[in-house]
Amino acid sequence: MTEEKIQDKPIQEQQSSTKETELVEEELKETIQKIKDTAREEDPKPSSQLNLRTILGGDLLSTDLVRSQIWLIVLIVAFSTIYVAFRYQCQQDMLMIDRMENQLKDAKFKALSSSSTLTEKCRESHVLEILKQNKDSLLHQADQPPYIIEVPE
C-alpha cells in the first residue's frame, strides 16, 4: 500500500500543479483583457463644451477632425510663410527702387546744372569778355560779315 500512496502522490502533485498553472494562465488572460479594455489607441470623445481649458490643454489638437486635416494645415502654414517672405522681399525691393530713383533725380539735376553752366561759359559774349580781361588782342570780333565761297564740284 505504501507503494500505491507513493505513486498516487506524484500524480496528485502533478494534477495540482497543472490546476495552479491553469489558474495562473486564466488570471493572466483576464488581466491582459482588462488592460486591453482600458488602454485603447483611440482618442476619447471630445466634450461638447469648447472652453479655454480644452484649447490650451491641447485637447482640440488631438481630435479626429484635426488629424484628418493635418496636410491642409501644413499647406496653409507653408503658404503663409512663403507669403510673408515674398512680401518682405518686395518691400526691400521697393525701398531700393525709391533710393535709386532719388539718386537718379539728383544725378539729373547735377547734369542739368553742369550743362547750363557749360552753356553759359561757352557763349560768344562770355568768351570775348574773358579774352578782354586776359588782354589777348589776337582775337577780336569781325567787322565784316563772312564770305561764302562756292566750290565747283
Residue pairs with C-beta under 8 A, 6 or more apart in sequence:
43 62
43 63
43 64
46 54
46 59
46 60
46 63
47 54
50 60
54 60
60 66
66 73
120 126
128 141
131 139
